[in-house]
Amino acid sequence: MKKKTKITPFLSLAVLVMLAGCQSTASGTSQSADSATATESGTVESTVDYDLEFSSDDLEVGYDEADSTTIQLADNQNTSSGEGATVDGNVVTITTGGTYLISGTLSDGQIKVTAPNTEEVHLIFDGVDITSSTSAPLLIEEADKVFVTLAEGSENTLTDKAGSTATLDTDADATSIDGTIFSKADLAFNGSGSLTIHANTNHGIVSKDELIVVSGTYNITAAGQGLSGKDAVKIKDGTFTLETGTDSIQSDNADEEGKGFVYIAGGNFTIDAEQDGIQAETLLQIDGGTFDITAGGGSANAVAKTQEGMDFFAQAADEEENADSDEISSTSTKGLKAAGELIINDGTIAIDAADDTVHTDGNLTLAGGSLTLIAGDDGLHADNDLQLSGSSVAITESYEGIEGKAITISNGEINVVASDDGVNVSGGTSTTTEQAAGPGESGSYSENTLVISGGTLTVNSSGDGLDSNGTIEISGGVTTVSGPENDGNGTIDSNGEAVITGGTLMAAGSSGMAVTFADSSSQVSVFYGFETTYEAGSKIELSDADGTVLLSWTADKSFTSVQFSSADLAVDETYTLSINDEIFEVPIESVSTTVGTTTGQMGGGMQQPGDKNMQPNGDMQKPSEGDTGSIPTMP
């Protein structure tokens, strides 16, 4: 098996400018190491053995001109000095391994490589300009591997004319030549020159094996894909401007283990893709680079979605809406997409996508780097596990901010703005006979967990702030939630048990569907409901008996309740809560304390909406006579 590249951890890039609005601070013991905002990039590797290395030959840009065959291109006057190349009109064919120094122009011609599959071919492009009306200007039919070096300071251009439909007939099959550069062999690019490609028929650069880019400048406009490597696309460095009619970078081998991946170690990318920005059939891993990606025209082209309100209808509504969307179009317009695993260890990434900005059908791991995301649908989406362990993420616009079957946040700076749920844990295997819990049911999904053990998470949501179809466990970090404003959602919503054992929580939102933490929690939490509505921008502070401010935050949205937890809080102590100029007394009587108006409030994630006789721990109480929504009392 080939050895995987080991990348040395880097210090993460500067933390993104915080979103305007919700700003939070925590003082005292709650400002622990778990809540530090400065992050250090880790290195995460796939458990599958992918070849992420670049060979010494990939990196080699030097050549000996004396040992090279020189090819001078000119319409009907092509010349070759040296061995291994033949000329037939405007077609130059390279038949043996070796180094070929190429320059000149063909208005309608081709360079063709037909070397034995045991021999390597090295092409030096030094001012090449080739247009073909019938096929690929550079066609590699056979070789062990072909290297293309862009000579220092050189400008090279390859163009195919729209409508060319050439095929490559071999003993095994007939293959459509669907790239301006088309290769049946491994293909590698390096050098410090530039390559401009006008792919008017279909794709820009296509390799039916591996496509490797080490350095150089690439300007590709394509009717189809920009860079396509069936077995892999590996990029070490370079500057890329890609404008494509389908995916900009893609690898699609789903049949062989360790193939079908995209690996990017560095480079500068400006991508405008009508479909996915970067798509991998198996692994998509980014260890560095700067990315500016627009997919599907950006979020302005998103399919309209409406936040449905009552959470137990949300899954059915989403499924129906997704089905309708699938009927409208099956086109994928995501920024980064993997059918398998998606890993980001470092890089500066900006994405504006009509659909999800970062999406995987498998596991998603963000261990470092900075991401600024504008999503027409989800900001971060994983069908399986989603782990945030050191990235700086700013989701400035989304339908749902972060969605996965199981979500773990252990480090990083995460800011989410969502028109529906901020963080949504969904999917998996239901613990009830129904696939979704409706009114009167308390079903949850056994594989669904939201675990927050560190980092800083700031959520501004119109739907649920933190939503889990299973359980919620908070043991560290600083979590701040603003919203929702409607009583069909809550700042915290959990179908299973919600437990807090550490960290800092500050939340402000509606009261109708609020969920409190279970009595099995080891850290004190407080839910305070109000009879009035406070406006967005209100400053909220919690102080102890000595006047020391323990928690302080500003709400992005209007609210009728606040919820908070800190290691500074203790049972049998009384604290002062201030909202702007109003003062409220907060006596803490139990590890999960509820104060004030509690209409519709639920406890531990297991109660159902509208049952105001429910205590935070799930026990029933009989309402006192004349009760209109405040805490019920036993007669």
Stockholm file with secondary structure:
# STOCKHOLM 1.0

chainA/1-635         MKKKTKITPFLSLAVLVMLAGCQSTASGTSQSADSATATESGTVESTVDYDLEFSSDDLEVGYDEADSTTIQLADNQNTSSGEGATVDGNVVTITTGGTYLISGTLSDGQIKVTAPNTEEVHLIFDGVDITSSTSAPLLIEEADKVFVTLAEGSENTLTDKAGSTATLDTDADATSIDGTIFSKADLAFNGSGSLTIHANTNHGIVSKDELIVVSGTYNITAAGQGLSGKDAVKIKDGTFTLETGTDSIQSDNADEEGKGFVYIAGGNFTIDAEQDGIQAETLLQIDGGTFDITAGGGSANAVAKTQEGMDFFAQAADEEENADSDEISSTSTKGLKAAGELIINDGTIAIDAADDTVHTDGNLTLAGGSLTLIAGDDGLHADNDLQLSGSSVAITESYEGIEGKAITISNGEINVVASDDGVNVSGGTSTTTEQAAGPGESGSYSENTLVISGGTLTVNSSGDGLDSNGTIEISGGVTTVSGPENDGNGTIDSNGEAVITGGTLMAAGSSGMAVTFADSSSQVSVFYGFETTYEAGSKIELSDADGTVLLSWTADKSFTSVQFSSADLAVDETYTLSINDEIFEVPIESVSTTVGTTTGQMGGGMQQPGDKNMQPNGDMQKPSEGDTGSIPTMP
#=GR chainA/1-635 SS CCCCCCCCCCBCCCCCCCCSSCCEEECGGGSCGGGCCCCBCCCCCCSSCCCCCCCHHHHCCCCCGGGSEEEEECTTCCEEESSSEEEETTEEEECSSEEEEEEEEESSCEEEEECCTTCEEEEEEEEEEEEESSSCSEEEEECSEEEEEECTTCEEEEEECTTCCCEEECSSCEEECCEEEEESSEEEEEESSEEEEEESSSEEEEESSEEEECSCEEEEEESSCSEEESSEEEECSCEEEEEESSCSEEECCCSSTTCSEEEECSCEEEEEESSCSEEESSEEEECSCEEEEEETTCGGGCCCCCCCSSGGGHHHHHHHHHHHHHHHCCCCCCSEEESSEEEECSCEEEEEESSCSEEESSCEEECSSEEEEEESSEEEEEEEEEEEEEEEEEEEECSEEEEEEEEEEEEEEEEEEESSCSEEECCSCBSSSSSSCCTTCCCCBTTCEEEEEEEEEEEEESSCSEEESSEEEEEEEEEEEECCCSTTSCSEEESSCEEEEEEEEEEEECSTTCEECCTTCSSCEEEEEEEEEECTTCEEEEECTTCCEEEEEECSSCEEEEEEECTTCCTTCEEEEEETTEEEEEECCSSEEEEEBCTTCEETTCCCTTCTTBCTTSCBCCCCTTCSSBCCCCC
#=GC SS_cons         CCCCCCCCCCBCCCCCCCCSSCCEEECGGGSCGGGCCCCBCCCCCCSSCCCCCCCHHHHCCCCCGGGSEEEEECTTCCEEESSSEEEETTEEEECSSEEEEEEEEESSCEEEEECCTTCEEEEEEEEEEEEESSSCSEEEEECSEEEEEECTTCEEEEEECTTCCCEEECSSCEEECCEEEEESSEEEEEESSEEEEEESSSEEEEESSEEEECSCEEEEEESSCSEEESSEEEECSCEEEEEESSCSEEECCCSSTTCSEEEECSCEEEEEESSCSEEESSEEEECSCEEEEEETTCGGGCCCCCCCSSGGGHHHHHHHHHHHHHHHCCCCCCSEEESSEEEECSCEEEEEESSCSEEESSCEEECSSEEEEEESSEEEEEEEEEEEEEEEEEEEECSEEEEEEEEEEEEEEEEEEESSCSEEECCSCBSSSSSSCCTTCCCCBTTCEEEEEEEEEEEEESSCSEEESSEEEEEEEEEEEECCCSTTSCSEEESSCEEEEEEEEEEEECSTTCEECCTTCSSCEEEEEEEEEECTTCEEEEECTTCCEEEEEECSSCEEEEEEECTTCCTTCEEEEEETTEEEEEECCSSEEEEEBCTTCEETTCCCTTCTTBCTTSCBCCCCTTCSSBCCCCC
//
